[in-house]
Amino acid sequence: MKKTGKKTEFITRALMTVLTAILIALFLWIMVLVGKIQGTARVVNYAGLVRGGTQRMIKLEDAGYPQDKMIETIRS
């Protein structure tokens, strides 16, 4: 009976070690994917800022307020 208990304990510990290693690998893989997504999100954010700034600039220009400084900001 004691041999069976030790064998079961060994198998359980080995399985826990393998599953822990898999969990760590998945965590690192997810971190890499999040890094890639953040790069894409940054580009989308900049595009949104340019779009919003352009709309505001056109609205102010149409209202008769020159926006030369805003034009330079959006171009940069």
mmCIF file of the N, C-alpha and C atoms, coordinates in Angstrom:
data_MODEL
# 
_entry.id   MODEL 
# 
loop_
_atom_site.group_PDB 
_atom_site.id 
_atom_site.type_symbol 
_atom_site.label_atom_id 
_atom_site.label_alt_id 
_atom_site.label_comp_id 
_atom_site.label_asym_id 
_atom_site.label_entity_id 
_atom_site.label_seq_id 
_atom_site.pdbx_PDB_ins_code 
_atom_site.Cartn_x 
_atom_site.Cartn_y 
_atom_site.Cartn_z 
_atom_site.occupancy 
_atom_site.B_iso_or_equiv 
_atom_site.pdbx_formal_charge 
_atom_site.auth_seq_id 
_atom_site.auth_comp_id 
_atom_site.auth_asym_id 
_atom_site.auth_atom_id 
_atom_site.pdbx_PDB_model_num 
ATOM 1   N N  . MET A 1 1  ? 0.815   -1.194 0.000   1.00 0.00 ? 1  MET A N  1 
ATOM 2   C CA . MET A 1 1  ? 0.000   0.000  0.000   1.00 0.00 ? 1  MET A CA 1 
ATOM 3   C C  . MET A 1 1  ? 0.862   1.263  0.000   1.00 0.00 ? 1  MET A C  1 
ATOM 4   N N  . LYS A 1 2  ? 2.001   1.208  0.726   1.00 0.00 ? 2  LYS A N  1 
ATOM 5   C CA . LYS A 1 2  ? 2.871   2.376  0.789   1.00 0.00 ? 2  LYS A CA 1 
ATOM 6   C C  . LYS A 1 2  ? 3.535   2.649  -0.548  1.00 0.00 ? 2  LYS A C  1 
ATOM 7   N N  . LYS A 1 3  ? 3.865   1.604  -1.310  1.00 0.00 ? 3  LYS A N  1 
ATOM 8   C CA . LYS A 1 3  ? 4.475   1.784  -2.620  1.00 0.00 ? 3  LYS A CA 1 
ATOM 9   C C  . LYS A 1 3  ? 3.513   2.483  -3.575  1.00 0.00 ? 3  LYS A C  1 
ATOM 10  N N  . THR A 1 4  ? 2.261   2.098  -3.519  1.00 0.00 ? 4  THR A N  1 
ATOM 11  C CA . THR A 1 4  ? 1.253   2.709  -4.381  1.00 0.00 ? 4  THR A CA 1 
ATOM 12  C C  . THR A 1 4  ? 1.090   4.184  -4.048  1.00 0.00 ? 4  THR A C  1 
ATOM 13  N N  . GLY A 1 5  ? 1.114   4.525  -2.770  1.00 0.00 ? 5  GLY A N  1 
ATOM 14  C CA . GLY A 1 5  ? 0.971   5.920  -2.346  1.00 0.00 ? 5  GLY A CA 1 
ATOM 15  C C  . GLY A 1 5  ? 2.147   6.763  -2.802  1.00 0.00 ? 5  GLY A C  1 
ATOM 16  N N  . LYS A 1 6  ? 3.369   6.231  -2.710  1.00 0.00 ? 6  LYS A N  1 
ATOM 17  C CA . LYS A 1 6  ? 4.550   6.968  -3.153  1.00 0.00 ? 6  LYS A CA 1 
ATOM 18  C C  . LYS A 1 6  ? 4.553   7.142  -4.664  1.00 0.00 ? 6  LYS A C  1 
ATOM 19  N N  . LYS A 1 7  ? 4.119   6.096  -5.363  1.00 0.00 ? 7  LYS A N  1 
ATOM 20  C CA . LYS A 1 7  ? 4.067   6.174  -6.823  1.00 0.00 ? 7  LYS A CA 1 
ATOM 21  C C  . LYS A 1 7  ? 3.041   7.220  -7.267  1.00 0.00 ? 7  LYS A C  1 
ATOM 22  N N  . THR A 1 8  ? 1.899   7.233  -6.615  1.00 0.00 ? 8  THR A N  1 
ATOM 23  C CA . THR A 1 8  ? 0.858   8.219  -6.925  1.00 0.00 ? 8  THR A CA 1 
ATOM 24  C C  . THR A 1 8  ? 1.351   9.629  -6.612  1.00 0.00 ? 8  THR A C  1 
ATOM 25  N N  . GLU A 1 9  ? 2.052   9.778  -5.489  1.00 0.00 ? 9  GLU A N  1 
ATOM 26  C CA . GLU A 1 9  ? 2.589   11.093 -5.116  1.00 0.00 ? 9  GLU A CA 1 
ATOM 27  C C  . GLU A 1 9  ? 3.617   11.558 -6.141  1.00 0.00 ? 9  GLU A C  1 
ATOM 28  N N  . PHE A 1 10 ? 4.477   10.663 -6.612  1.00 0.00 ? 10 PHE A N  1 
ATOM 29  C CA . PHE A 1 10 ? 5.480   11.011 -7.630  1.00 0.00 ? 10 PHE A CA 1 
ATOM 30  C C  . PHE A 1 10 ? 4.813   11.451 -8.929  1.00 0.00 ? 10 PHE A C  1 
ATOM 31  N N  . ILE A 1 11 ? 3.804   10.690 -9.361  1.00 0.00 ? 11 ILE A N  1 
ATOM 32  C CA . ILE A 1 11 ? 3.089   11.034 -10.599 1.00 0.00 ? 11 ILE A CA 1 
ATOM 33  C C  . ILE A 1 11 ? 2.393   12.380 -10.452 1.00 0.00 ? 11 ILE A C  1 
ATOM 34  N N  . THR A 1 12 ? 1.803   12.625 -9.290  1.00 0.00 ? 12 THR A N  1 
ATOM 35  C CA . THR A 1 12 ? 1.114   13.894 -9.047  1.00 0.00 ? 12 THR A CA 1 
ATOM 36  C C  . THR A 1 12 ? 2.094   15.060 -9.095  1.00 0.00 ? 12 THR A C  1 
ATOM 37  N N  . ARG A 1 13 ? 3.227   14.903 -8.436  1.00 0.00 ? 13 ARG A N  1 
ATOM 38  C CA . ARG A 1 13 ? 4.236   15.976 -8.450  1.00 0.00 ? 13 ARG A CA 1 
ATOM 39  C C  . ARG A 1 13 ? 4.781   16.213 -9.855  1.00 0.00 ? 13 ARG A C  1 
ATOM 40  N N  . ALA A 1 14 ? 5.032   15.145 -10.602 1.00 0.00 ? 14 ALA A N  1 
ATOM 41  C CA . ALA A 1 14 ? 5.538   15.284 -11.971 1.00 0.00 ? 14 ALA A CA 1 
ATOM 42  C C  . ALA A 1 14 ? 4.501   15.993 -12.851 1.00 0.00 ? 14 ALA A C  1 
ATOM 43  N N  . LEU A 1 15 ? 3.254   15.625 -12.702 1.00 0.00 ? 15 LEU A N  1 
ATOM 44  C CA . LEU A 1 15 ? 2.182   16.263 -13.468 1.00 0.00 ? 15 LEU A CA 1 
ATOM 45  C C  . LEU A 1 15 ? 2.054   17.744 -13.108 1.00 0.00 ? 15 LEU A C  1 
ATOM 46  N N  . MET A 1 16 ? 2.160   18.049 -11.830 1.00 0.00 ? 16 MET A N  1 
ATOM 47  C CA . MET A 1 16 ? 2.097   19.453 -11.390 1.00 0.00 ? 16 MET A CA 1 
ATOM 48  C C  . MET A 1 16 ? 3.263   20.259 -11.972 1.00 0.00 ? 16 MET A C  1 
ATOM 49  N N  . THR A 1 17 ? 4.436   19.655 -12.020 1.00 0.00 ? 17 THR A N  1 
ATOM 50  C CA . THR A 1 17 ? 5.605   20.337 -12.586 1.00 0.00 ? 17 THR A CA 1 
ATOM 51  C C  . THR A 1 17 ? 5.410   20.616 -14.071 1.00 0.00 ? 17 THR A C  1 
ATOM 52  N N  . VAL A 1 18 ? 4.920   19.635 -14.797 1.00 0.00 ? 18 VAL A N  1 
ATOM 53  C CA . VAL A 1 18 ? 4.678   19.813 -16.240 1.00 0.00 ? 18 VAL A CA 1 
ATOM 54  C C  . VAL A 1 18 ? 3.615   20.883 -16.474 1.00 0.00 ? 18 VAL A C  1 
ATOM 55  N N  . LEU A 1 19 ? 2.530   20.829 -15.714 1.00 0.00 ? 19 LEU A N  1 
ATOM 56  C CA . LEU A 1 19 ? 1.467   21.821 -15.885 1.00 0.00 ? 19 LEU A CA 1 
ATOM 57  C C  . LEU A 1 19 ? 1.938   23.225 -15.509 1.00 0.00 ? 19 LEU A C  1 
ATOM 58  N N  . THR A 1 20 ? 2.779   23.336 -14.496 1.00 0.00 ? 20 THR A N  1 
ATOM 59  C CA . THR A 1 20 ? 3.329   24.639 -14.120 1.00 0.00 ? 20 THR A CA 1 
ATOM 60  C C  . THR A 1 20 ? 4.208   25.190 -15.235 1.00 0.00 ? 20 THR A C  1 
ATOM 61  N N  . ALA A 1 21 ? 5.026   24.327 -15.840 1.00 0.00 ? 21 ALA A N  1 
ATOM 62  C CA . ALA A 1 21 ? 5.877   24.757 -16.952 1.00 0.00 ? 21 ALA A CA 1 
ATOM 63  C C  . ALA A 1 21 ? 5.024   25.223 -18.139 1.00 0.00 ? 21 ALA A C  1 
ATOM 64  N N  . ILE A 1 22 ? 3.954   24.502 -18.424 1.00 0.00 ? 22 ILE A N  1 
ATOM 65  C CA . ILE A 1 22 ? 3.043   24.904 -19.509 1.00 0.00 ? 22 ILE A CA 1 
ATOM 66  C C  . ILE A 1 22 ? 2.395   26.245 -19.195 1.00 0.00 ? 22 ILE A C  1 
ATOM 67  N N  . LEU A 1 23 ? 1.975   26.432 -17.956 1.00 0.00 ? 23 LEU A N  1 
ATOM 68  C CA . LEU A 1 23 ? 1.357   27.700 -17.548 1.00 0.00 ? 23 LEU A CA 1 
ATOM 69  C C  . LEU A 1 23 ? 2.318   28.864 -17.711 1.00 0.00 ? 23 LEU A C  1 
ATOM 70  N N  . ILE A 1 24 ? 3.572   28.680 -17.320 1.00 0.00 ? 24 ILE A N  1 
ATOM 71  C CA . ILE A 1 24 ? 4.573   29.740 -17.466 1.00 0.00 ? 24 ILE A CA 1 
ATOM 72  C C  . ILE A 1 24 ? 4.801   30.052 -18.941 1.00 0.00 ? 24 ILE A C  1 
ATOM 73  N N  . ALA A 1 25 ? 4.883   29.015 -19.778 1.00 0.00 ? 25 ALA A N  1 
ATOM 74  C CA . ALA A 1 25 ? 5.077   29.228 -21.215 1.00 0.00 ? 25 ALA A CA 1 
ATOM 75  C C  . ALA A 1 25 ? 3.901   29.990 -21.821 1.00 0.00 ? 25 ALA A C  1 
ATOM 76  N N  . LEU A 1 26 ? 2.686   29.632 -21.445 1.00 0.00 ? 26 LEU A N  1 
ATOM 77  C CA . LEU A 1 26 ? 1.504   30.342 -21.949 1.00 0.00 ? 26 LEU A CA 1 
ATOM 78  C C  . LEU A 1 26 ? 1.484   31.791 -21.492 1.00 0.00 ? 26 LEU A C  1 
ATOM 79  N N  . PHE A 1 27 ? 1.873   32.028 -20.265 1.00 0.00 ? 27 PHE A N  1 
ATOM 80  C CA . PHE A 1 27 ? 1.919   33.395 -19.743 1.00 0.00 ? 27 PHE A CA 1 
ATOM 81  C C  . PHE A 1 27 ? 2.897   34.246 -20.557 1.00 0.00 ? 27 PHE A C  1 
ATOM 82  N N  . LEU A 1 28 ? 4.081   33.705 -20.820 1.00 0.00 ? 28 LEU A N  1 
ATOM 83  C CA . LEU A 1 28 ? 5.067   34.451 -21.603 1.00 0.00 ? 28 LEU A CA 1 
ATOM 84  C C  . LEU A 1 28 ? 4.575   34.699 -23.028 1.00 0.00 ? 28 LEU A C  1 
ATOM 85  N N  . TRP A 1 29 ? 3.915   33.703 -23.614 1.00 0.00 ? 29 TRP A N  1 
ATOM 86  C CA . TRP A 1 29 ? 3.367   33.861 -24.967 1.00 0.00 ? 29 TRP A CA 1 
ATOM 87  C C  . TRP A 1 29 ? 2.302   34.953 -24.997 1.00 0.00 ? 29 TRP A C  1 
ATOM 88  N N  . ILE A 1 30 ? 1.448   34.985 -23.988 1.00 0.00 ? 30 ILE A N  1 
ATOM 89  C CA . ILE A 1 30 ? 0.410   36.014 -23.908 1.00 0.00 ? 30 ILE A CA 1 
ATOM 90  C C  . ILE A 1 30 ? 1.037   37.400 -23.762 1.00 0.00 ? 30 ILE A C  1 
ATOM 91  N N  . MET A 1 31 ? 2.114   37.498 -22.992 1.00 0.00 ? 31 MET A N  1 
ATOM 92  C CA . MET A 1 31 ? 2.783   38.791 -22.838 1.00 0.00 ? 31 MET A CA 1 
ATOM 93  C C  . MET A 1 31 ? 3.339   39.285 -24.175 1.00 0.00 ? 31 MET A C  1 
ATOM 94  N N  . VAL A 1 32 ? 3.869   38.382 -24.980 1.00 0.00 ? 32 VAL A N  1 
ATOM 95  C CA . VAL A 1 32 ? 4.362   38.758 -26.308 1.00 0.00 ? 32 VAL A CA 1 
ATOM 96  C C  . VAL A 1 32 ? 3.201   39.247 -27.177 1.00 0.00 ? 32 VAL A C  1 
ATOM 97  N N  . LEU A 1 33 ? 2.092   38.533 -27.145 1.00 0.00 ? 33 LEU A N  1 
ATOM 98  C CA . LEU A 1 33 ? 0.923   38.939 -27.935 1.00 0.00 ? 33 LEU A CA 1 
ATOM 99  C C  . LEU A 1 33 ? 0.394   40.300 -27.497 1.00 0.00 ? 33 LEU A C  1 
ATOM 100 N N  . VAL A 1 34 ? 0.367   40.552 -26.205 1.00 0.00 ? 34 VAL A N  1 
ATOM 101 C CA . VAL A 1 34 ? -0.101  41.846 -25.694 1.00 0.00 ? 34 VAL A CA 1 
ATOM 102 C C  . VAL A 1 34 ? 0.821   42.958 -26.177 1.00 0.00 ? 34 VAL A C  1 
ATOM 103 N N  . GLY A 1 35 ? 2.115   42.698 -26.202 1.00 0.00 ? 35 GLY A N  1 
ATOM 104 C CA . GLY A 1 35 ? 3.059   43.698 -26.720 1.00 0.00 ? 35 GLY A CA 1 
ATOM 105 C C  . GLY A 1 35 ? 2.777   44.056 -28.168 1.00 0.00 ? 35 GLY A C  1 
ATOM 106 N N  . LYS A 1 36 ? 2.454   43.055 -28.978 1.00 0.00 ? 36 LYS A N  1 
ATOM 107 C CA . LYS A 1 36 ? 2.130   43.311 -30.382 1.00 0.00 ? 36 LYS A CA 1 
ATOM 108 C C  . LYS A 1 36 ? 0.830   44.100 -30.511 1.00 0.00 ? 36 LYS A C  1 
ATOM 109 N N  . ILE A 1 37 ? -0.147  43.755 -29.698 1.00 0.00 ? 37 ILE A N  1 
ATOM 110 C CA . ILE A 1 37 ? -1.437  44.452 -29.743 1.00 0.00 ? 37 ILE A CA 1 
ATOM 111 C C  . ILE A 1 37 ? -1.267  45.909 -29.326 1.00 0.00 ? 37 ILE A C  1 
ATOM 112 N N  . GLN A 1 38 ? -0.427  46.160 -28.337 1.00 0.00 ? 38 GLN A N  1 
ATOM 113 C CA . GLN A 1 38 ? -0.213  47.536 -27.883 1.00 0.00 ? 38 GLN A CA 1 
ATOM 114 C C  . GLN A 1 38 ? 0.405   48.381 -28.980 1.00 0.00 ? 38 GLN A C  1 
ATOM 115 N N  . GLY A 1 39 ? 1.303   47.798 -29.777 1.00 0.00 ? 39 GLY A N  1 
ATOM 116 C CA . GLY A 1 39 ? 1.884   48.534 -30.895 1.00 0.00 ? 39 GLY A CA 1 
ATOM 117 C C  . GLY A 1 39 ? 0.826   48.917 -31.911 1.00 0.00 ? 39 GLY A C  1 
ATOM 118 N N  . THR A 1 40 ? -0.077  48.010 -32.200 1.00 0.00 ? 40 THR A N  1 
ATOM 119 C CA . THR A 1 40 ? -1.170  48.283 -33.126 1.00 0.00 ? 40 THR A CA 1 
ATOM 120 C C  . THR A 1 40 ? -2.110  49.333 -32.545 1.00 0.00 ? 40 THR A C  1 
ATOM 121 N N  . ALA A 1 41 ? -2.403  49.221 -31.268 1.00 0.00 ? 41 ALA A N  1 
ATOM 122 C CA . ALA A 1 41 ? -3.307  50.174 -30.615 1.00 0.00 ? 41 ALA A CA 1 
ATOM 123 C C  . ALA A 1 41 ? -2.711  51.579 -30.630 1.00 0.00 ? 41 ALA A C  1 
ATOM 124 N N  . ARG A 1 42 ? -1.416  51.672 -30.502 1.00 0.00 ? 42 ARG A N  1 
ATOM 125 C CA . ARG A 1 42 ? -0.757  52.982 -30.514 1.00 0.00 ? 42 ARG A CA 1 
ATOM 126 C C  . ARG A 1 42 ? -0.942  53.652 -31.874 1.00 0.00 ? 42 ARG A C  1 
ATOM 127 N N  . VAL A 1 43 ? -0.817  52.884 -32.947 1.00 0.00 ? 43 VAL A N  1 
ATOM 128 C CA . VAL A 1 43 ? -1.005  53.432 -34.295 1.00 0.00 ? 43 VAL A CA 1 
ATOM 129 C C  . VAL A 1 43 ? -2.445  53.900 -34.475 1.00 0.00 ? 43 VAL A C  1 
ATOM 130 N N  . VAL A 1 44 ? -3.392  53.091 -34.021 1.00 0.00 ? 44 VAL A N  1 
ATOM 131 C CA . VAL A 1 44 ? -4.800  53.455 -34.137 1.00 0.00 ? 44 VAL A CA 1 
ATOM 132 C C  . VAL A 1 44 ? -5.082  54.714 -33.322 1.00 0.00 ? 44 VAL A C  1 
ATOM 133 N N  . ASN A 1 45 ? -4.477  54.828 -32.154 1.00 0.00 ? 45 ASN A N  1 
ATOM 134 C CA . ASN A 1 45 ? -4.674  56.004 -31.313 1.00 0.00 ? 45 ASN A CA 1 
ATOM 135 C C  . ASN A 1 45 ? -4.145  57.257 -32.009 1.00 0.00 ? 45 ASN A C  1 
ATOM 136 N N  . TYR A 1 46 ? -2.946  57.178 -32.596 1.00 0.00 ? 46 TYR A N  1 
ATOM 137 C CA . TYR A 1 46 ? -2.402  58.329 -33.308 1.00 0.00 ? 46 TYR A CA 1 
ATOM 138 C C  . TYR A 1 46 ? -3.290  58.721 -34.487 1.00 0.00 ? 46 TYR A C  1 
ATOM 139 N N  . ALA A 1 47 ? -3.808  57.749 -35.191 1.00 0.00 ? 47 ALA A N  1 
ATOM 140 C CA . ALA A 1 47 ? -4.694  58.038 -36.322 1.00 0.00 ? 47 ALA A CA 1 
ATOM 141 C C  . ALA A 1 47 ? -5.952  58.756 -35.838 1.00 0.00 ? 47 ALA A C  1 
ATOM 142 N N  . GLY A 1 48 ? -6.474  58.326 -34.692 1.00 0.00 ? 48 GLY A N  1 
ATOM 143 C CA . GLY A 1 48 ? -7.655  58.983 -34.124 1.00 0.00 ? 48 GLY A CA 1 
ATOM 144 C C  . GLY A 1 48 ? -7.361  60.405 -33.698 1.00 0.00 ? 48 GLY A C  1 
ATOM 145 N N  . LEU A 1 49 ? -6.181  60.629 -33.135 1.00 0.00 ? 49 LEU A N  1 
ATOM 146 C CA . LEU A 1 49 ? -5.805  61.992 -32.730 1.00 0.00 ? 49 LEU A CA 1 
ATOM 147 C C  . LEU A 1 49 ? -5.687  62.916 -33.937 1.00 0.00 ? 49 LEU A C  1 
ATOM 148 N N  . VAL A 1 50 ? -5.094  62.408 -35.005 1.00 0.00 ? 50 VAL A N  1 
ATOM 149 C CA . VAL A 1 50 ? -4.959  63.214 -36.225 1.00 0.00 ? 50 VAL A CA 1 
ATOM 150 C C  . VAL A 1 50 ? -6.331  63.507 -36.817 1.00 0.00 ? 50 VAL A C  1 
ATOM 151 N N  . ARG A 1 51 ? -7.191  62.502 -36.855 1.00 0.00 ? 51 ARG A N  1 
ATOM 152 C CA . ARG A 1 51 ? -8.538  62.688 -37.408 1.00 0.00 ? 51 ARG A CA 1 
ATOM 153 C C  . ARG A 1 51 ? -9.322  63.721 -36.596 1.00 0.00 ? 51 ARG A C  1 
ATOM 154 N N  . GLY A 1 52 ? -9.297  63.573 -35.279 1.00 0.00 ? 52 GLY A N  1 
ATOM 155 C CA . GLY A 1 52 ? -10.028 64.514 -34.429 1.00 0.00 ? 52 GLY A CA 1 
ATOM 156 C C  . GLY A 1 52 ? -9.475  65.921 -34.531 1.00 0.00 ? 52 GLY A C  1 
ATOM 157 N N  . GLY A 1 53 ? -8.146  66.033 -34.562 1.00 0.00 ? 53 GLY A N  1 
ATOM 158 C CA . GLY A 1 53 ? -7.529  67.359 -34.691 1.00 0.00 ? 53 GLY A CA 1 
ATOM 159 C C  . GLY A 1 53 ? -7.865  68.011 -36.021 1.00 0.00 ? 53 GLY A C  1 
ATOM 160 N N  . THR A 1 54 ? -7.878  67.210 -37.068 1.00 0.00 ? 54 THR A N  1 
ATOM 161 C CA . THR A 1 54 ? -8.215  67.732 -38.398 1.00 0.00 ? 54 THR A CA 1 
ATOM 162 C C  . THR A 1 54 ? -9.661  68.218 -38.439 1.00 0.00 ? 54 THR A C  1 
ATOM 163 N N  . GLN A 1 55 ? -10.561 67.453 -37.859 1.00 0.00 ? 55 GLN A N  1 
ATOM 164 C CA . GLN A 1 55 ? -11.969 67.879 -37.831 1.00 0.00 ? 55 GLN A CA 1 
ATOM 165 C C  . GLN A 1 55 ? -12.136 69.181 -37.054 1.00 0.00 ? 55 GLN A C  1 
ATOM 166 N N  . ARG A 1 56 ? -11.454 69.280 -35.915 1.00 0.00 ? 56 ARG A N  1 
ATOM 167 C CA . ARG A 1 56 ? -11.544 70.509 -35.109 1.00 0.00 ? 56 ARG A CA 1 
ATOM 168 C C  . ARG A 1 56 ? -10.948 71.693 -35.866 1.00 0.00 ? 56 ARG A C  1 
ATOM 169 N N  . MET A 1 57 ? -9.818  71.470 -36.537 1.00 0.00 ? 57 MET A N  1 
ATOM 170 C CA . MET A 1 57 ? -9.172  72.543 -37.288 1.00 0.00 ? 57 MET A CA 1 
ATOM 171 C C  . MET A 1 57 ? -10.091 73.045 -38.402 1.00 0.00 ? 57 MET A C  1 
ATOM 172 N N  . ILE A 1 58 ? -10.712 72.132 -39.137 1.00 0.00 ? 58 ILE A N  1 
ATOM 173 C CA . ILE A 1 58 ? -11.606 72.530 -40.234 1.00 0.00 ? 58 ILE A CA 1 
ATOM 174 C C  . ILE A 1 58 ? -12.804 73.299 -39.691 1.00 0.00 ? 58 ILE A C  1 
ATOM 175 N N  . LYS A 1 59 ? -13.350 72.843 -38.565 1.00 0.00 ? 59 LYS A N  1 
ATOM 176 C CA . LYS A 1 59 ? -14.498 73.528 -37.963 1.00 0.00 ? 59 LYS A CA 1 
ATOM 177 C C  . LYS A 1 59 ? -14.131 74.957 -37.564 1.00 0.00 ? 59 LYS A C  1 
ATOM 178 N N  . LEU A 1 60 ? -12.957 75.124 -36.938 1.00 0.00 ? 60 LEU A N  1 
ATOM 179 C CA . LEU A 1 60 ? -12.538 76.469 -36.530 1.00 0.00 ? 60 LEU A CA 1 
ATOM 180 C C  . LEU A 1 60 ? -12.207 77.336 -37.734 1.00 0.00 ? 60 LEU A C  1 
ATOM 181 N N  . GLU A 1 61 ? -11.581 76.746 -38.756 1.00 0.00 ? 61 GLU A N  1 
ATOM 182 C CA . GLU A 1 61 ? -11.270 77.511 -39.977 1.00 0.00 ? 61 GLU A CA 1 
ATOM 183 C C  . GLU A 1 61 ? -12.557 77.982 -40.647 1.00 0.00 ? 61 GLU A C  1 
ATOM 184 N N  . ASP A 1 62 ? -13.571 77.096 -40.707 1.00 0.00 ? 62 ASP A N  1 
ATOM 185 C CA . ASP A 1 62 ? -14.853 77.482 -41.303 1.00 0.00 ? 62 ASP A CA 1 
ATOM 186 C C  . ASP A 1 62 ? -15.535 78.583 -40.507 1.00 0.00 ? 62 ASP A C  1 
ATOM 187 N N  . ALA A 1 63 ? -15.293 78.629 -39.201 1.00 0.00 ? 63 ALA A N  1 
ATOM 188 C CA . ALA A 1 63 ? -15.891 79.657 -38.349 1.00 0.00 ? 63 ALA A CA 1 
ATOM 189 C C  . ALA A 1 63 ? -15.134 80.978 -38.450 1.00 0.00 ? 63 ALA A C  1 
ATOM 190 N N  . GLY A 1 64 ? -14.012 80.995 -39.183 1.00 0.00 ? 64 GLY A N  1 
ATOM 191 C CA . GLY A 1 64 ? -13.278 82.235 -39.387 1.00 0.00 ? 64 GLY A CA 1 
ATOM 192 C C  . GLY A 1 64 ? -12.112 82.429 -38.442 1.00 0.00 ? 64 GLY A C  1 
ATOM 193 N N  . TYR A 1 65 ? -11.708 81.393 -37.758 1.00 0.00 ? 65 TYR A N  1 
ATOM 194 C CA . TYR A 1 65 ? -10.568 81.480 -36.851 1.00 0.00 ? 65 TYR A CA 1 
ATOM 195 C C  . TYR A 1 65 ? -9.376  80.748 -37.470 1.00 0.00 ? 65 TYR A C  1 
ATOM 196 N N  . PRO A 1 66 ? -8.348  81.479 -37.910 1.00 0.00 ? 66 PRO A N  1 
ATOM 197 C CA . PRO A 1 66 ? -7.194  80.819 -38.532 1.00 0.00 ? 66 PRO A CA 1 
ATOM 198 C C  . PRO A 1 66 ? -6.481  79.892 -37.533 1.00 0.00 ? 66 PRO A C  1 
ATOM 199 N N  . GLN A 1 67 ? -6.059  78.762 -38.015 1.00 0.00 ? 67 GLN A N  1 
ATOM 200 C CA . GLN A 1 67 ? -5.458  77.749 -37.145 1.00 0.00 ? 67 GLN A CA 1 
ATOM 201 C C  . GLN A 1 67 ? -4.090  77.305 -37.667 1.00 0.00 ? 67 GLN A C  1 
ATOM 202 N N  . ASP A 1 68 ? -3.209  78.268 -37.947 1.00 0.00 ? 68 ASP A N  1 
ATOM 203 C CA . ASP A 1 68 ? -1.893  77.928 -38.483 1.00 0.00 ? 68 ASP A CA 1 
ATOM 204 C C  . ASP A 1 68 ? -1.082  77.075 -37.497 1.00 0.00 ? 68 ASP A C  1 
ATOM 205 N N  . LYS A 1 69 ? -1.168  77.392 -36.213 1.00 0.00 ? 69 LYS A N  1 
ATOM 206 C CA . LYS A 1 69 ? -0.416  76.638 -35.206 1.00 0.00 ? 69 LYS A CA 1 
ATOM 207 C C  . LYS A 1 69 ? -0.938  75.196 -35.114 1.00 0.00 ? 69 LYS A C  1 
ATOM 208 N N  . MET A 1 70 ? -2.264  75.031 -35.196 1.00 0.00 ? 70 MET A N  1 
ATOM 209 C CA . MET A 1 70 ? -2.851  73.696 -35.126 1.00 0.00 ? 70 MET A CA 1 
ATOM 210 C C  . MET A 1 70 ? -2.463  72.879 -36.355 1.00 0.00 ? 70 MET A C  1 
ATOM 211 N N  . ILE A 1 71 ? -2.349  73.532 -37.507 1.00 0.00 ? 71 ILE A N  1 
ATOM 212 C CA . ILE A 1 71 ? -1.953  72.836 -38.730 1.00 0.00 ? 71 ILE A CA 1 
ATOM 213 C C  . ILE A 1 71 ? -0.549  72.255 -38.546 1.00 0.00 ? 71 ILE A C  1 
ATOM 214 N N  . GLU A 1 72 ? 0.355   73.019 -37.970 1.00 0.00 ? 72 GLU A N  1 
ATOM 215 C CA . GLU A 1 72 ? 1.725   72.544 -37.753 1.00 0.00 ? 72 GLU A CA 1 
ATOM 216 C C  . GLU A 1 72 ? 1.749   71.397 -36.725 1.00 0.00 ? 72 GLU A C  1 
ATOM 217 N N  . THR A 1 73 ? 0.909   71.496 -35.717 1.00 0.00 ? 73 THR A N  1 
ATOM 218 C CA . THR A 1 73 ? 0.841   70.438 -34.702 1.00 0.00 ? 73 THR A CA 1 
ATOM 219 C C  . THR A 1 73 ? 0.359   69.136 -35.325 1.00 0.00 ? 73 THR A C  1 
ATOM 220 N N  . ILE A 1 74 ? -0.659  69.209 -36.165 1.00 0.00 ? 74 ILE A N  1 
ATOM 221 C CA . ILE A 1 74 ? -1.207  68.003 -36.796 1.00 0.00 ? 74 ILE A CA 1 
ATOM 222 C C  . ILE A 1 74 ? -0.211  67.422 -37.790 1.00 0.00 ? 74 ILE A C  1 
ATOM 223 N N  . ARG A 1 75 ? 0.494   68.275 -38.514 1.00 0.00 ? 75 ARG A N  1 
ATOM 224 C CA . ARG A 1 75 ? 1.490   67.779 -39.458 1.00 0.00 ? 75 ARG A CA 1 
ATOM 225 C C  . ARG A 1 75 ? 2.620   67.038 -38.759 1.00 0.00 ? 75 ARG A C  1 
ATOM 226 N N  . SER A 1 76 ? 2.971   67.502 -37.591 1.00 0.00 ? 76 SER A N  1 
ATOM 227 C CA . SER A 1 76 ? 4.091   66.838 -36.875 1.00 0.00 ? 76 SER A CA 1 
ATOM 228 C C  . SER A 1 76 ? 3.630   65.509 -36.322 1.00 0.00 ? 76 SER A C  1 
# 
